[in-house]
Amino acid sequence: MEPGETLALVGSTGSGKSVLASLLSRLYDVTEGSIRIDGTDIRELSLPALRETVATAFEDPTLFSMSVTENLRLGAPDATNEQMAQAVEVAAAQFVYDLPFGLDTRIGEQGMSLSGGQRQRLSLARAILAAPRILVLDDTLSALDVHTEAVVEEALRRVLHAVTGIVVAHRASTVLLADRVALLDGGTITHVGTHAELLATVPQYRYLLAADDELDDGCERACDWQEDEDRSRLDQAYEEQEALERERDRRRYVTSEAEGR
């Protein structure tokens, strides 16, 4: 990846997206090959140095039984109140001001007093406040309603312009935050290109995002399904099922007619 570029990771469940996101912050270590930042293997960096460089917001974030302020400042102990306010605004986490004691409210272990979407937004604000060079978002918006998601994505576009971003995505709206998309299958990156390129040329990519109404990003929606083996097999299965149902109906009709006689 080039500095300042944003890459979306797309793949089916179990394809390795979250594992790859975890490798970047060394929650796991690679067993083959290497991950390098500016040519330096991340295993050669101390964990504090790596944490300053890479900040990750996970789908299921870890929050601690301390105040909102203390949770936010875990990655940036010296952050000012103004910087915290900016991070909260970008993550659309203004709900923190409505808590009983505002930013001084203790939120309980794992943020037990917050909803799933609130925990994700607080985790996102914490990652943004850390001001990393590399920002990793592991499906961080999955628990948000569509309206809140749209607000957060609009703000994230401004943030991602200033960092190198890696975004694990399931929705087309999130994919559109990225400059390029990497398609994963079975732990392997099989295709890399822009959203429009993969949408036009890779059937598997179309399948993964087909349920999303936002797929139409000015791209040609029509596909030559007849040349797609998966679609052909699906059509054949439907035809066979319909034939079986017609045969069962015919037999029931013949049996009923015979009983009537």
Long-range contacts (C-beta under 8 A, 24 or more apart in sequence): 1-164, 1-166, 2-164, 3-164, 4-161, 4-162, 4-163, 4-164, 5-164, 5-165, 5-179, 5-180, 6-160, 6-164, 6-165, 6-166, 6-167, 6-177, 6-178, 6-179, 6-180, 7-165, 7-166, 7-167, 7-178, 7-179, 7-180, 7-181, 7-182, 8-167, 8-168, 8-169, 8-174, 8-175, 8-177, 8-178, 8-180, 8-181, 8-182, 8-195, 9-166, 9-167, 9-168, 9-169, 9-181, 9-182, 9-184, 10-169, 10-170, 10-175, 10-181, 10-182, 10-183, 10-184, 10-205, 10-208, 10-209, 11-183, 11-184, 11-185, 11-208, 12-185, 12-208, 15-184, 15-185, 15-186, 15-187, 16-184, 16-186, 16-187, 16-188, 17-138, 17-139, 17-168, 17-184, 18-58, 18-59, 18-138, 18-139, 18-168, 19-187, 20-184, 21-56, 21-58, 21-136, 21-138, 21-166, 21-168, 22-56, 22-138, 24-54, 24-56, 24-134, 24-136, 24-166, 25-50, 25-51, 25-54, 25-55, 25-56, 25-136, 26-50, 37-133, 37-134, 51-75, 51-130, 52-130, 52-132, 53-132, 53-133, 53-134, 54-132, 54-133, 54-134, 54-136, 55-126, 55-127, 55-128, 55-130, 55-132, 55-134, 55-135, 55-136, 56-127, 56-136, 56-137, 56-138, 57-120, 57-123, 57-124, 57-126, 57-127, 57-135, 57-136, 57-137, 57-138, 57-140, 58-123, 58-138, 58-140, 59-120, 59-138, 59-139, 59-140, 59-142, 59-143, 59-168, 61-111, 61-119, 61-120, 61-122, 61-123, 61-140, 62-110, 62-123, 63-107, 63-109, 63-110, 63-111, 63-114, 63-119, 63-122, 63-123, 64-109, 65-106, 65-107, 65-108, 65-109, 66-106, 66-107, 67-101, 67-103, 67-104, 67-105, 67-106, 67-107, 68-96, 68-99, 68-102, 68-103, 68-104, 68-105, 68-107, 68-122, 69-103, 69-104, 71-107, 71-111, 71-122, 71-126, 72-103, 72-122, 72-125, 72-126, 72-129, 73-129, 74-126, 75-126, 75-127, 75-129, 75-130, 75-132, 76-129, 76-130, 76-131, 79-129, 83-129, 84-125, 84-129, 87-125, 87-126, 87-128, 87-129, 88-125, 89-155, 90-124, 90-125, 90-128, 90-152, 90-155, 90-156, 90-158, 90-159, 91-121, 91-122, 91-124, 91-125, 91-128, 91-152, 91-155, 92-121, 92-148, 92-151, 92-152, 92-155, 93-118, 93-121, 93-122, 93-124, 93-125, 95-121, 96-122, 115-143, 116-143, 117-143, 117-144, 117-145, 117-148, 119-143, 120-144, 121-148, 121-152, 124-152, 128-159, 132-163, 133-163, 133-164, 134-163, 134-164, 134-165, 134-166, 135-159, 135-160, 135-163, 135-164, 135-165, 135-166, 136-165, 136-166, 136-167, 137-165, 137-166, 137-167, 137-168, 138-168, 139-168, 139-169, 139-170, 141-171, 141-174, 142-170, 149-173, 149-174, 153-177, 170-208, 171-209, 171-212, 171-214, 172-209, 172-212, 172-214, 172-215, 172-217, 173-212, 173-214, 175-209, 176-214, 176-217, 181-205, 183-208, 195-219, 203-228, 203-230, 203-231
